[in-house]
Each structure stands twice: as structure tokens, then as C-alpha cells.
Amino acid sequence: MTTTPDDRTPAEAPAAPAAPAAPSTEPQLVEGDCTVPLSVDVDPSAWPAPVQALAHTPGSGARPTTLAELTTLRVGGPVGRYVEATTQSELTEAIREADAAGTPVLVIGGGSNIMASDAGFDGLVIRDARAEVSLVSDSVCGGVEVTATAGTTWDDLVREAIASQWAGFAPLSGIPGTVGAAPVQNIGAYGAEVAELIASVRAWDRLRNRVVWLALGEMRLAYRDSRLKQSLSDTEVGGGRLWGPTGRWVVLDATFAVRQGSLSSRIAYSQLAGTLGVELGERVPERELREAVLELRRSKGMVLDGTDHDTWSAGSFFTNPILTTAEAEHLPEDAPRFPVTDHSQVVLGTKEAPVIEGLVKTSAAWLIDHAGFTKGFAVEAGAPAGLSTKHVLALTNRGGATGADLARLRDAVVVGVRERYGVTLVPEPVQVGF
Ligand SMILES: Cc1cc2nc3c(=O)[nH]c(=O)nc-3n(C[C@H](O)[C@H](O)[C@H](O)COP(=O)(O)OP(=O)(O)OC[C@H]3O[C@@H](n4cnc5c(N)ncnc54)[C@H](O)[C@@H]3O)c2cc1C
């Protein structure tokens, strides 16, 4: 979407600025006036360049008939019924009817966080095909509120945000998938999480069969976790039942509240500072930050690329284990230990994520590597599923792998790490049919 100045005319018109010598498109700032909109209105042609972000783009190519076509791991058997909904009511009605009939439902986005079995999915697979971004409010004092429909490609929102100077999105550049899935596992990268940006979501509550509004606090966004995700495995959150492979709440749209600006937050990630050629703690233009993030992500196979098998993955396959301080004492001395932080309390540029006491995050990649699973590992020579040759944390399809091949690799890594370190790794992608 491009926003025209008329879309964001404030309710009370700002005091008329002195007539400029030449027509200007720049916002006119009047002292003490909180209503002046500051977003920069940029034509999409001037947005940062796109990256591949979805396994399948709605409306493109042949109609998918298997989960292999709909997921970035490119495995998974036939789908029962596949629907691309172009309106909210089409989406919610189809889900309501399926739930009433006891038909399993899989709401799919970019398919970048799903590992599907070869048995496929005998139910409704539904894609929200709506991709709309709208500016809700925009003022020099109040910051920016933007709403994006669930089907919007996450990285397209990031690109529009950077071009429009809606600050804070750049560290999350290049993460595949959709806006609707972003809060489900509270996507994060390079020290940032979507919890810092998101204010609320509107969702279809499958338990109550109605649209609800969930504020940030109600979603309980934590490291790769949320109540939306917990409803897959916790009956209490699910209102008395387990939901899955899609949770109790189907996100319809998400609203983000951020400040305006073209400069990033302080760079807190040393690898990123190195790529940018700046000191830790410096701030850089968000456009530059995006390029540095994409460069680093590409070097690790974390930007989708059909020609690179290291990216035929679901990204990081295991979450970094969160241990109690007592549990962490059993780790080898040289194992990484990071603080666990609460990003839902971040106020960008003002308040950093507070540390949660009593918890320690270690590195799944370190455990995997030190348990003997090095880059490119496969359970046997020439197997079609293997660890990425760029990053041990990604399980990849080398071409022709099945769900069973990936499951064998997953299990080998889990068992190997548990035997060596007593830590059970937890897969990050949603497992469909396993
Ligand atoms: C190369 C690569 C790199 C990655 N890098 C990162 C990273 O840096 N950080 C990170 O956090 N993740 C990363 N991921 C994982 C993935 O991109 C994210 O989890 C993303 O948010 C998944 O979005 P999706 O639309 O593809 O979801 P899908 O894979 O389609 O679905 C995942 C789950 O979300 C549910 N879901 C989808 N849409 C909705 C909705 N509207 N409402 C409710 N539930 C819904 C699905 O039912 C399913 O349970 C990476 C993946 C890949 C392949």
C-alpha cells in the first residue's frame, strides 16, 4: 500500500504553516503541535529490494496439491482441500465450518515454519491471501500505528516500514513468512523481536467462534513463544482442548506501534556491528542495517533462495534451550550462556529488554556442533536430508528428501545432544502429521 497524505489527515487540522517558497512534500513541523504526520510517503519502487519470503505466493502458478509445494522445507504429502481466502469472512466462515464438522484446519502462511509428514494433511489448508497495510495514526508526539492483514508478507511490511521511516523493523529483515504468523512464535533476530513492535492483534477465536482483540500483554510474547503457540500444546490456554496444527486464535491482522525515524536502535550484536563497520552501541540508518542483516543472513543460508539447498529449511530448527540457573551449572564451562530478556517491555530508543532473573539461555547450535554434528552432517553418506553446510542449526532438504528423511535427521540430533549434554532440544517448526 502507499499512503496518500489525505489518508492521514488529522481530526484537528494543524495550524497552517507559513507558505513555503516552493511546494514541498516534507511534513511541516509546528512547535507544540502533536498532530503533524511524519511518515515519509515513498513509492514502492523506492522501497528496499525484496527477498524471497514464501514457499508459495497466493494466486501464482499451479494450485498446490501437496504440503511440499507449500512449505520451505519442501516436504509433506497431499492436502485435502486448499483455499486462498480473499476476504475476512471467507476465511473465518471456512474455518468455522471446518471446526464445526470436526475437519482438521491448517492456516498456512509462507510455510516457513512447518515440517510436514509424507502422509500429508487430510483437512482444510487455508491461506489468508489479503495483503494490506494501512496507517492508523501518525503524529510527531504519538508515533506511528500501522495495521497489516495477516496474509501480508512479513518482509514486505519491513520494506515499507524502512521506506516510510517507521523505526525498528530493520533487524527483522529477510525473515520469511507472513504477518499473521509473526506473533505466533514471536519472530526474532539479531537481538530484536516482533514483541517490541506489535501492539495488538485481531484474531478469530476458534473456541468462541468470534473475532477478538488481543492486546500485547494477553499474547504473552516470549522467546519464540506466545499464548497463540501454547494453545497447540496446553489445554488450559486452548480453553479445554488442544488445537493444532493451527492454534486457537487465527490472526486476522496485527497493529504495530513504533516511533518515527530512519535511525536504528543501538547495535547490540557484535557480528552485525562488524558487518556494518561500526562500534557496538552506535546507531545506523535502517536501510543500511537491512543490507547488513541480509548479508549476514545470506552467509548463513537464512534468506530463501531456490538455487541454494542450504535454504530449503525452516530456518533454525531448534530453539535455544532456556535453562534454570541450577540446570545451566551442568553445562560445560565453555558453553555459551546468555541472559533471557523480556522484549514485550521494550520501548524503542528508550527502554531496553529487562533481564528475567533465574533463567539462562544457551546455544542450540553450540550443543549440536559440540555433540559431533558438524555442518553438512547427514545420517548416512548421500542422504537427501542434512544439516546446512553453512549453519548446524538448520535441517535442510538436499533435494528429494521426504518428511521421513528429515524426521530421522531431527531425531538423530535430539538423541545425540541429549546423550552428550542431558539437554532435550525442542523443534521450532510446527510438526504436521508427526
Ligand atoms: C530460511 C529461514 C529463515 C528463518 N529465520 C527466522 C528468524 O530469523 N527468526 C525467526 O523467528 N524465525 C525464522 N524463520 C522461521 C519462520 O520464518 C517464522 O516462524 C515465520 O513467522 C513463519 O511464518 P509463515 O507465514 O511462513 O508461517 P507458517 O510456516 O505458514 O505457519 C507456522 C505456524 O503458524 C500458524 N499460522 C500461520 N498463519 C497464521 C495466522 N494468520 N494466525 C494464526 N496462526 C497462523 C500456522 O498454522 C503454523 O502453526 C526462518 C525460516 C526460514 C525458512
PDBQT file of the ligand as one rigid body, heavy atoms in Angstrom, charges set to zero:
ROOT
HETATM    1  C1  LIG A 501      15.354 -19.520   5.774  1.00  0.00    +0.000 C 
HETATM    2  C2  LIG A 501      14.544 -19.261   7.027  1.00  0.00    +0.000 A 
HETATM    3  C3  LIG A 501      14.985 -18.343   7.961  1.00  0.00    +0.000 A 
HETATM    4  C4  LIG A 501      14.221 -18.088   9.105  1.00  0.00    +0.000 A 
HETATM    5  N1  LIG A 501      14.679 -17.161  10.015  1.00  0.00    +0.000 NA
HETATM    6  C5  LIG A 501      13.962 -16.896  11.126  1.00  0.00    +0.000 A 
HETATM    7  C6  LIG A 501      14.425 -15.911  12.066  1.00  0.00    +0.000 A 
HETATM    8  O1  LIG A 501      15.466 -15.282  11.890  1.00  0.00    +0.000 OA
HETATM    9  N2  LIG A 501      13.666 -15.690  13.168  1.00  0.00    +0.000 N 
HETATM   10  C7  LIG A 501      12.502 -16.354  13.388  1.00  0.00    +0.000 A 
HETATM   11  O2  LIG A 501      11.862 -16.096  14.414  1.00  0.00    +0.000 OA
HETATM   12  N3  LIG A 501      12.017 -17.254  12.500  1.00  0.00    +0.000 NA
HETATM   13  C8  LIG A 501      12.730 -17.543  11.387  1.00  0.00    +0.000 A 
HETATM   14  N4  LIG A 501      12.274 -18.478  10.495  1.00  0.00    +0.000 N 
HETATM   15  C9  LIG A 501      11.013 -19.182  10.762  1.00  0.00    +0.000 C 
HETATM   16  C10 LIG A 501       9.792 -18.541  10.059  1.00  0.00    +0.000 C 
HETATM   17  O3  LIG A 501      10.195 -17.689   9.032  1.00  0.00    +0.000 OA
HETATM   18  C11 LIG A 501       8.903 -17.770  11.029  1.00  0.00    +0.000 C 
HETATM   19  O4  LIG A 501       8.477 -18.595  12.067  1.00  0.00    +0.000 OA
HETATM   20  C12 LIG A 501       7.665 -17.184  10.336  1.00  0.00    +0.000 C 
HETATM   21  O5  LIG A 501       6.986 -16.331  11.225  1.00  0.00    +0.000 OA
HETATM   22  C13 LIG A 501       6.709 -18.249   9.812  1.00  0.00    +0.000 C 
HETATM   23  O6  LIG A 501       5.727 -17.585   9.043  1.00  0.00    +0.000 OA
HETATM   24  P1  LIG A 501       4.848 -18.356   7.992  1.00  0.00    +0.000 P 
HETATM   25  O7  LIG A 501       3.859 -17.398   7.475  1.00  0.00    +0.000 OA
HETATM   26  O8  LIG A 501       5.737 -18.998   6.981  1.00  0.00    +0.000 OA
HETATM   27  O9  LIG A 501       4.155 -19.448   8.902  1.00  0.00    +0.000 OA
HETATM   28  P2  LIG A 501       3.786 -20.958   8.504  1.00  0.00    +0.000 P 
HETATM   29  O10 LIG A 501       5.045 -21.743   8.430  1.00  0.00    +0.000 OA
HETATM   30  O11 LIG A 501       2.909 -20.972   7.337  1.00  0.00    +0.000 OA
HETATM   31  O12 LIG A 501       2.974 -21.401   9.802  1.00  0.00    +0.000 OA
HETATM   32  C14 LIG A 501       3.627 -21.598  11.040  1.00  0.00    +0.000 C 
HETATM   33  C15 LIG A 501       2.567 -21.744  12.138  1.00  0.00    +0.000 C 
HETATM   34  O13 LIG A 501       1.871 -20.502  12.250  1.00  0.00    +0.000 OA
HETATM   35  C16 LIG A 501       0.479 -20.737  12.047  1.00  0.00    +0.000 C 
HETATM   36  N5  LIG A 501      -0.109 -19.583  11.378  1.00  0.00    +0.000 N 
HETATM   37  C17 LIG A 501       0.155 -19.119  10.141  1.00  0.00    +0.000 A 
HETATM   38  N6  LIG A 501      -0.601 -18.055   9.881  1.00  0.00    +0.000 NA
HETATM   39  C18 LIG A 501      -1.365 -17.841  10.983  1.00  0.00    +0.000 A 
HETATM   40  C19 LIG A 501      -2.349 -16.902  11.334  1.00  0.00    +0.000 A 
HETATM   41  N7  LIG A 501      -2.759 -15.952  10.486  1.00  0.00    +0.000 N 
HETATM   42  N8  LIG A 501      -2.926 -16.976  12.566  1.00  0.00    +0.000 NA
HETATM   43  C20 LIG A 501      -2.557 -17.943  13.449  1.00  0.00    +0.000 A 
HETATM   44  N9  LIG A 501      -1.646 -18.867  13.156  1.00  0.00    +0.000 NA
HETATM   45  C21 LIG A 501      -1.046 -18.817  11.935  1.00  0.00    +0.000 A 
HETATM   46  C22 LIG A 501       0.386 -21.991  11.226  1.00  0.00    +0.000 C 
HETATM   47  O14 LIG A 501      -0.880 -22.589  11.353  1.00  0.00    +0.000 OA
HETATM   48  C23 LIG A 501       1.504 -22.799  11.833  1.00  0.00    +0.000 C 
HETATM   49  O15 LIG A 501       1.074 -23.348  13.057  1.00  0.00    +0.000 OA
HETATM   50  C24 LIG A 501      13.008 -18.766   9.325  1.00  0.00    +0.000 A 
HETATM   51  C25 LIG A 501      12.558 -19.689   8.366  1.00  0.00    +0.000 A 
HETATM   52  C26 LIG A 501      13.319 -19.937   7.235  1.00  0.00    +0.000 A 
HETATM   53  C27 LIG A 501      12.833 -20.918   6.199  1.00  0.00    +0.000 C 
ENDROOT
TORSDOF 0
